[in-house]
Amino acid sequence: MDEAMIVVSAGHSAAGMNFVDLLLKKGLAFVVLVHSEEEREQLQTLGAFPVRYIQETEGMQQTRPEYMVTNAFVFENNLPQCCQDIQLCHSWYPQHLYVVSSNKAPVGLVYKGLGATYVIHSQSGDVSFLL
């Protein structure tokens, strides 16, 4: 994988699944971050694409990927997991890190403080306009 990749953390959300499906249809190079085998199986129903498992252990460093990360998209599932994914993606130096949240609580400043470039509040979760 020498090409630049988009990184997506779908977070068990319908919006995240729809976004992965859109990336597949557009033929864009991407990798999906998953936290469990269940999440991988759920996403793989959409088609074949690379996945990268995220280790949940506190203090364990994830190795930097061998590809350049262009943009990262984190779909909010829950606050702790979203924060972990933001920190991980931010450490890979994406050009832009988008967090898609349906949460009405004011979490945007927390996410930006962790490295998010943009926090998008969307009830529908449709962020196809970002591509």
C-alpha positions in Angstrom: 0.0 0.0 0.0 2.1 2.8 -1.3 -0.7 5.1 -2.3 -2.4 7.7 -0.1 -5.3 6.4 1.8 -8.4 7.8 3.5 -8.9 6.4 7.0 -12.5 5.8 8.3 -13.7 4.9 11.8 -17.3 4.0 11.1 -18.1 3.4 14.8 -21.1 0.9 14.3 -23.1 3.8 12.9 -25.4 3.7 9.9 -23.8 7.0 8.7 -20.4 5.4 8.9 -21.6 2.4 7.0 -23.1 4.6 4.3 -19.9 6.5 4.0 -17.8 3.3 3.5 -20.3 2.2 0.9 -19.9 5.6 -0.9 -16.1 5.3 -0.8 -16.4 1.8 -2.4 -18.7 3.1 -5.1 -16.4 6.0 -5.9 -13.4 3.6 -6.0 -11.4 5.6 -3.6 -8.4 4.1 -1.6 -9.3 3.8 2.0 -8.9 1.7 5.1 -11.4 1.2 7.9 -10.5 1.2 11.6 -12.3 -1.5 13.6 -12.5 -2.2 17.3 -13.9 -5.8 17.1 -14.5 -8.8 14.9 -18.2 -8.0 15.1 -17.6 -4.5 13.7 -15.4 -6.0 10.9 -18.1 -8.5 9.9 -20.8 -5.8 9.9 -18.7 -3.6 7.6 -17.5 -6.5 5.3 -21.1 -7.0 4.2 -20.6 -3.9 2.1 -17.7 -5.4 0.2 -14.0 -6.1 0.3 -11.6 -3.4 1.6 -8.7 -3.2 4.0 -9.3 -3.0 7.8 -7.0 -2.2 10.6 -7.7 -3.4 14.1 -7.5 -0.9 17.0 -6.1 -2.2 20.2 -8.1 -1.1 23.2 -5.3 -1.4 25.7 -4.4 1.8 27.5 -1.0 3.1 26.8 -0.3 0.8 23.8 1.1 2.6 20.8 -0.3 1.8 17.4 2.3 1.5 14.8 2.2 4.2 12.1 0.8 2.9 8.9 3.0 2.3 5.9 0.9 4.5 3.7 0.2 8.3 3.7 -3.1 9.3 5.3 -4.8 12.0 3.2 -8.0 12.5 5.3 -9.5 10.8 8.3 -13.2 10.5 9.1 -14.3 9.5 12.6 -18.0 8.7 13.0 -18.9 9.2 16.7 -20.1 6.0 18.4 -19.4 6.9 22.0 -17.2 9.6 23.6 -14.2 7.4 24.8 -13.9 5.5 21.6 -14.3 8.6 19.5 -11.6 10.4 21.5 -9.3 7.3 21.1 -9.8 7.2 17.3 -9.3 11.0 17.0 -6.0 10.8 18.9 -4.8 7.8 16.8 -5.8 9.4 13.5 -4.2 12.7 14.5 -0.9 10.9 15.2 -0.9 9.8 11.5 -0.8 13.4 10.2 -3.9 13.5 8.0 -4.4 16.7 5.9 -7.9 17.0 7.5 -9.5 15.0 10.3 -13.3 15.1 10.3 -15.5 14.0 13.2 -19.2 13.4 12.4 -21.4 13.6 15.4 -25.1 13.3 16.0 -24.6 14.2 19.6 -26.4 17.4 20.7 -24.1 17.9 23.6 -21.3 20.5 23.0 -18.5 18.0 22.4 -17.0 19.8 19.4 -14.4 21.6 21.5 -13.3 18.4 23.1 -12.8 16.8 19.7 -11.0 19.8 18.3 -8.7 19.8 21.3 -7.8 16.3 20.5 -6.9 17.2 16.9 -10.0 17.2 14.8 -9.9 19.7 12.0 -13.7 19.9 11.6 -16.6 18.6 13.7 -19.7 18.2 11.7 -23.0 17.9 13.6 -25.5 15.9 11.5 -28.6 14.1 12.4 -28.7 12.3 9.1 -25.0 11.6 9.0 -24.8 12.3 5.3 -21.4 13.8 4.7 -21.0 12.8 1.1 -20.4 16.4 0.2 -17.0 16.1 1.8 -15.8 13.9 -1.0 
